[in-house]
Amino acid sequence: MLGCCFSVEQRRRDAAASQGRVFMLVKLSSGMVEFLSKQVKKKLRLLKSEKLLLCRNEAIVISGQKLARQIRQEACHEVEQWVAAGHKRPHLSVVLVGENPASHSYVLNKTRAAADVGISSETILKPASVTEEELLDLIVKLNHDANVDGLLVQLPLPDHIDERKICNAVNPEKDVDGFHVVNVGRMCLDQYSMLPATPWGVWEIIKRTGIPTLGKNVVVAGRSKNVGMPIAMLLHTDGRHERPGGDATVTISHRYTPKEQLKQHTILADIVVAAAGIPNLITADMIKEGAAVIDVGINRIQDPVTAKPKLVGDVDFEGVKQKASYITPVPGGVGPMTVAMLMKNTIIAAKKMLRPQPLEAFSA
């Protein structure tokens, strides 16, 4: 009888254990089904997006205006937080030499953007006849003015003035253009520095749009020290360094690169950055399907239809748009981003974020 009771009790325990195992299996199965369901949905979304990309017969036009507005909102919030913490409002001083209409237009855009984000600014006008010595004296004065956080001298300058000498005269900590040799050197060493506004704008366009750069082929058409070279540096350098880069394989072309040779490179490129200052340099036959095309060029030409002057880039926009995955327009692409990044640099200068920290005394 006892053996019978023991047998019944054992069977009950075995049944309960079996039910527990079944419950766990059901629970695990349910979790697995949920996991697999999520993975399938994710894969379907990817396939759908790829299908849409394949079905799409025109590139997505990247709005530099929209991205710049987003960055300026971030800058505005940062300025207000800085001022609310008891600091003085950031101040930008712009030196404008001569009567170049384009330079006057660019400076006006910069000071308007400064006002928009809460940065105070001033434009110091000098005639084209100003001597190099007079300009250097002015820069020294502004360097020592504690009220001035950011300082830039609008380029180009008259022929009798050495632009490199002027750029190197600006205090590197106030150099919001990022043209001082110290800032250029730090950038090339992948260290924190004041990045040139246009290359930084191109970098932000690529990053914020989600265009992959890791291991990708990039062609930068143009080797200027203020635009082409820094763009190439930002895109090819190591993403693990102090100032992370894009880890891309970058080819740089220049005025002596034959167009047929340029085409051999661009046709393989995942990203083409046109910064040569040559209208319609990049045409549809020069890029592969699905490439991302960033147009940095600003060229004033006469409209063949209206005979009025108009702005165009270095890319045949209408033709390339039919093959590219992404493309920036001119105007409304890189231009607004340049101004937005200049505001970010002014905030960096005001916060003295790049000032080297004094070395602590070495303790024996």
C-alpha positions as CSV (number, residue, x, y, z in Angstrom):
1,M,0.0,0.0,0.0
2,L,2.8,2.3,0.9
3,G,4.6,1.4,-2.3
4,C,1.4,2.2,-4.2
5,C,1.1,5.7,-2.5
6,F,4.7,6.3,-3.2
7,S,4.2,5.4,-6.8
8,V,1.2,7.7,-7.2
9,E,3.0,10.6,-5.5
10,Q,6.0,10.0,-7.7
11,R,3.8,10.1,-10.8
12,R,2.3,13.4,-9.6
13,R,5.7,14.9,-9.1
14,D,6.8,13.6,-12.5
15,A,3.6,15.1,-14.1
16,A,4.2,18.4,-12.4
17,A,7.8,18.5,-13.6
18,S,6.7,17.5,-17.1
19,Q,4.2,20.4,-17.0
20,G,6.9,22.8,-15.9
21,R,9.1,21.7,-18.7
22,V,6.3,22.1,-21.2
23,F,5.6,25.6,-19.8
24,M,9.2,26.5,-20.1
25,L,9.4,25.2,-23.6
26,V,6.2,27.1,-24.5
27,K,7.7,30.2,-23.0
28,L,11.0,29.8,-24.8
29,S,9.2,29.0,-28.0
30,S,7.1,32.1,-27.6
31,G,10.2,34.2,-27.0
32,M,11.9,32.6,-30.0
33,V,8.9,33.3,-32.2
34,E,8.8,36.9,-31.0
35,F,12.5,37.3,-31.7
36,L,12.2,35.7,-35.1
37,S,9.2,37.8,-35.9
38,K,11.1,40.9,-35.1
39,Q,14.1,39.8,-37.2
40,V,11.7,39.0,-40.1
41,K,10.0,42.4,-39.8
42,K,13.4,44.1,-39.7
43,K,14.6,42.2,-42.8
44,L,11.3,43.0,-44.6
45,R,11.8,46.7,-43.8
46,L,15.4,46.6,-45.2
47,L,14.2,44.8,-48.3
48,K,11.4,47.3,-48.7
49,S,13.8,50.2,-48.4
50,E,16.2,48.5,-50.9
51,K,13.4,47.9,-53.2
52,L,12.3,51.5,-53.0
53,L,15.9,52.6,-53.6
54,L,16.0,50.4,-56.7
55,C,12.6,51.5,-57.9
56,R,13.4,55.2,-57.3
57,N,14.7,56.8,-60.5
58,E,16.0,60.0,-59.0
59,A,18.3,60.8,-56.1
60,I,17.2,62.1,-52.8
61,V,18.0,65.8,-52.8
62,I,19.7,66.6,-49.4
63,S,18.4,69.9,-48.1
64,G,21.3,71.8,-46.6
65,Q,18.8,74.4,-45.5
66,K,17.0,71.9,-43.4
67,L,20.1,70.4,-41.8
68,A,21.6,73.8,-41.2
69,R,18.4,74.9,-39.4
70,Q,18.7,71.8,-37.2
71,I,22.3,72.7,-36.3
72,R,21.5,76.3,-35.7
73,Q,18.7,75.2,-33.3
74,E,21.3,73.1,-31.4
75,A,23.6,76.1,-31.4
76,C,20.9,78.4,-30.1
77,H,20.1,76.0,-27.3
78,E,23.8,75.7,-26.4
79,V,24.3,79.5,-26.4
80,E,21.3,80.1,-24.1
81,Q,22.5,77.4,-21.7
82,W,26.0,79.0,-21.7
83,V,24.5,82.5,-20.9
84,A,22.1,81.1,-18.3
85,A,25.1,79.6,-16.5
86,G,26.5,83.2,-16.0
87,H,28.9,83.5,-18.9
88,K,29.0,86.3,-21.3
89,R,27.3,86.0,-24.7
90,P,29.6,84.7,-27.4
91,H,30.9,87.4,-29.8
92,L,32.1,87.1,-33.4
93,S,34.2,89.7,-35.1
94,V,34.4,89.7,-39.0
95,V,36.9,91.7,-40.9
96,L,35.8,92.5,-44.4
97,V,38.2,94.1,-46.9
98,G,37.2,95.7,-50.2
99,E,33.9,95.8,-52.1
100,N,33.6,92.2,-53.4
101,P,29.8,91.7,-53.7
102,A,30.1,88.0,-53.0
103,S,32.2,88.6,-49.9
104,H,29.7,91.2,-48.6
105,S,26.8,88.7,-49.2
106,Y,28.6,85.9,-47.4
107,V,29.4,88.2,-44.4
108,L,25.8,89.3,-44.2
109,N,24.7,85.7,-44.1
110,K,27.1,85.0,-41.3
111,T,26.1,87.9,-39.1
112,R,22.4,87.2,-39.7
113,A,23.0,83.6,-38.6
114,A,24.9,84.8,-35.5
115,A,21.9,86.9,-34.5
116,D,19.6,84.0,-35.1
117,V,21.4,81.7,-32.6
118,G,22.1,84.4,-30.0
119,I,25.7,85.3,-30.9
120,S,26.6,89.0,-30.9
121,S,28.7,90.1,-33.9
122,E,30.3,93.0,-35.6
123,T,31.6,93.6,-39.1
124,I,34.7,95.7,-39.4
125,L,35.0,97.2,-42.9
126,K,38.3,98.1,-44.4
127,P,39.0,99.5,-47.9
128,A,40.8,97.5,-50.6
129,S,43.7,99.9,-50.2
130,V,44.4,98.8,-46.6
131,T,48.0,97.7,-46.2
132,E,49.1,94.3,-45.0
133,E,50.7,96.0,-41.9
134,E,47.4,97.8,-41.0
135,L,45.4,94.6,-41.3
136,L,47.9,92.7,-39.1
137,D,47.8,95.5,-36.5
138,L,44.0,95.2,-36.5
139,I,44.2,91.4,-36.0
140,V,46.6,91.8,-33.1
141,K,44.2,94.3,-31.5
142,L,41.3,91.9,-31.9
143,N,43.4,88.9,-30.6
144,H,43.9,90.8,-27.4
145,D,40.3,92.0,-27.0
146,A,38.7,89.8,-24.3
147,N,35.3,90.5,-25.6
148,V,36.1,88.9,-29.0
149,D,35.6,85.1,-28.9
150,G,35.6,84.3,-32.6
151,L,37.6,86.2,-35.3
152,L,37.6,85.7,-39.0
153,V,39.0,87.7,-42.0
154,Q,36.8,87.2,-45.0
155,L,38.7,85.8,-48.0
156,P,39.7,86.5,-50.7
157,L,41.9,89.4,-49.9
158,P,43.4,92.0,-52.4
159,D,46.4,90.7,-54.3
160,H,48.9,92.9,-52.3
161,I,48.0,91.1,-49.0
162,D,49.5,87.6,-48.2
163,E,46.4,85.6,-47.2
164,R,48.5,82.9,-45.4
165,K,50.2,85.5,-43.3
166,I,46.9,87.0,-42.3
167,C,45.4,83.6,-41.5
168,N,48.3,82.7,-39.3
169,A,48.1,86.0,-37.5
170,V,44.7,85.1,-36.0
171,N,44.9,83.6,-32.5
172,P,44.3,79.8,-33.1
173,E,41.8,79.8,-30.2
174,K,39.7,82.5,-31.9
175,D,40.3,81.1,-35.5
176,V,36.7,80.1,-36.3
177,D,37.6,79.6,-40.0
178,G,40.0,76.9,-38.9
179,F,42.7,78.3,-41.3
180,H,45.6,78.8,-38.8
181,V,48.5,76.5,-39.4
182,V,48.1,75.1,-35.8
183,N,44.5,74.2,-36.4
184,V,45.3,72.7,-39.8
185,G,48.1,70.6,-38.2
186,R,45.9,69.4,-35.4
187,M,43.2,68.4,-37.9
188,C,45.8,66.4,-39.9
189,L,46.9,64.6,-36.8
190,D,43.3,63.6,-36.0
191,Q,43.3,65.8,-32.9
192,Y,40.5,68.2,-31.7
193,S,40.8,71.5,-33.6
194,M,38.8,74.3,-35.0
195,L,37.6,72.6,-38.2
196,P,37.2,74.6,-41.4
197,A,33.5,75.4,-41.7
198,T,32.8,74.1,-45.3
199,P,34.6,70.7,-44.8
200,W,32.9,70.3,-41.5
201,G,29.6,71.1,-43.1
202,V,30.2,68.4,-45.8
203,W,31.1,65.9,-43.0
204,E,27.9,66.7,-41.1
205,I,25.8,66.3,-44.3
206,I,27.3,62.8,-44.8
207,K,27.0,61.8,-41.2
208,R,23.5,63.2,-40.5
209,T,22.1,61.8,-43.8
210,G,23.4,58.3,-42.8
211,I,25.7,57.9,-45.9
212,P,28.2,55.1,-44.9
213,T,31.9,55.9,-45.3
214,L,33.7,53.0,-43.6
215,G,35.7,51.2,-46.3
216,K,33.9,53.1,-49.1
217,N,35.6,54.6,-52.1
218,V,35.5,58.4,-52.2
219,V,36.7,60.9,-54.8
220,V,37.3,64.5,-53.8
221,A,37.6,66.7,-56.9
222,G,39.7,69.7,-55.8
223,R,42.7,70.0,-53.5
224,S,42.4,73.5,-52.1
225,K,43.9,73.9,-48.6
226,N,40.7,75.4,-47.2
227,V,38.2,72.9,-48.8
228,G,39.4,69.9,-50.8
229,M,42.3,68.9,-48.6
230,P,40.4,69.1,-45.3
231,I,37.4,67.2,-46.7
232,A,39.8,64.4,-47.8
233,M,41.4,64.4,-44.3
234,L,38.1,64.1,-42.5
235,L,36.9,61.3,-44.7
236,H,39.9,59.1,-44.8
237,T,41.2,59.3,-41.2
238,D,40.8,56.7,-38.5
239,G,37.4,56.6,-36.8
240,R,38.9,55.6,-33.5
241,H,41.1,58.6,-33.1
242,E,40.6,61.7,-30.9
243,R,38.9,63.5,-33.8
244,P,37.2,60.5,-35.5
245,G,37.4,60.3,-39.3
246,G,35.4,58.4,-41.9
247,D,37.7,55.4,-42.6
248,A,37.1,55.8,-46.3
249,T,39.6,55.2,-49.2
250,V,40.0,58.7,-50.7
251,T,41.3,59.8,-54.1
252,I,42.0,63.5,-54.7
253,S,42.0,65.0,-58.2
254,H,43.1,68.4,-59.2
255,R,43.5,70.7,-62.2
256,Y,46.1,68.5,-63.9
257,T,44.0,65.3,-63.6
258,P,42.8,64.5,-67.2
259,K,39.0,64.3,-67.3
260,E,39.1,60.7,-68.6
261,Q,41.4,59.7,-65.7
262,L,39.1,61.5,-63.3
263,K,36.2,59.5,-64.7
264,Q,38.1,56.2,-64.1
265,H,38.0,57.1,-60.4
266,T,34.6,58.6,-60.1
267,I,32.9,55.7,-61.8
268,L,34.1,53.5,-59.0
269,A,33.3,55.9,-56.2
270,D,30.6,55.4,-53.6
271,I,30.8,59.1,-52.7
272,V,31.9,62.0,-55.0
273,V,32.7,65.4,-53.5
274,A,33.0,68.1,-56.1
275,A,35.0,71.1,-54.9
276,A,37.0,72.2,-58.0
277,G,35.1,75.4,-58.9
278,I,34.4,74.1,-62.5
279,P,30.8,74.2,-63.7
280,N,29.5,70.8,-64.8
281,L,32.7,69.0,-64.1
282,I,30.9,65.9,-62.9
283,T,28.4,64.5,-65.3
284,A,26.0,61.5,-65.2
285,D,28.3,59.3,-67.3
286,M,31.1,59.7,-64.6
287,I,29.3,58.2,-61.6
288,K,27.9,54.8,-60.8
289,E,24.3,54.0,-60.0
290,G,23.6,54.8,-56.3
291,A,26.6,57.0,-55.6
292,A,26.2,59.9,-53.2
293,V,27.2,63.2,-54.7
294,I,28.1,66.3,-52.6
295,D,28.5,69.5,-54.6
296,V,30.6,72.1,-52.9
297,G,31.2,74.3,-56.0
298,I,29.7,77.8,-56.3
299,N,30.0,79.2,-59.8
300,R,28.3,82.3,-61.2
301,I,27.4,81.8,-64.9
302,Q,25.1,83.4,-67.3
303,D,21.8,81.6,-67.8
304,P,21.5,80.6,-71.5
305,V,17.7,81.1,-71.4
306,T,17.3,84.3,-69.4
307,A,20.8,85.8,-70.0
308,K,20.8,86.6,-66.2
309,P,23.6,85.5,-63.8
310,K,22.8,82.4,-61.8
311,L,24.6,80.1,-59.3
312,V,25.5,76.6,-60.3
313,G,27.8,73.9,-58.7
314,D,30.4,71.6,-60.1
315,V,27.9,68.9,-60.8
316,D,25.4,68.6,-63.7
317,F,22.6,68.4,-61.2
318,E,19.7,67.3,-63.5
319,G,21.7,64.6,-65.2
320,V,23.5,63.2,-62.1
321,K,20.2,63.2,-60.2
322,Q,19.0,60.4,-62.4
323,K,21.7,58.0,-61.2
324,A,22.8,59.1,-57.7
325,S,21.3,57.9,-54.5
326,Y,21.8,61.3,-52.8
327,I,22.8,64.7,-54.2
328,T,23.1,68.2,-52.8
329,P,21.8,71.2,-54.7
330,V,23.5,74.5,-55.4
331,P,22.4,76.8,-53.9
332,G,20.8,75.3,-50.8
333,G,23.2,72.5,-50.2
334,V,26.6,72.9,-48.6
335,G,26.4,76.8,-48.4
336,P,23.9,77.0,-45.5
337,M,25.9,74.2,-43.7
338,T,29.1,76.3,-43.9
339,V,27.4,79.2,-42.0
340,A,25.9,76.8,-39.4
341,M,29.3,75.2,-38.6
342,L,30.8,78.6,-38.3
343,M,28.3,79.3,-35.5
344,K,29.4,76.0,-33.8
345,N,33.0,77.1,-34.0
346,T,32.2,80.4,-32.4
347,I,30.6,78.6,-29.5
348,I,33.7,76.4,-29.2
349,A,35.9,79.5,-29.1
350,A,33.7,81.2,-26.5
351,K,33.9,78.1,-24.3
352,K,37.6,77.9,-24.9
353,M,37.2,74.1,-25.4
354,L,40.4,73.8,-27.4
355,R,42.7,75.7,-25.0
356,P,45.5,73.3,-24.0
357,Q,45.4,72.4,-20.3
358,P,48.5,73.4,-18.2
359,L,50.6,70.3,-17.5
360,E,50.5,69.2,-13.9
361,A,53.7,69.2,-12.0
362,F,55.5,65.9,-12.2
363,S,55.6,64.3,-8.8
364,A,58.6,62.3,-8.0
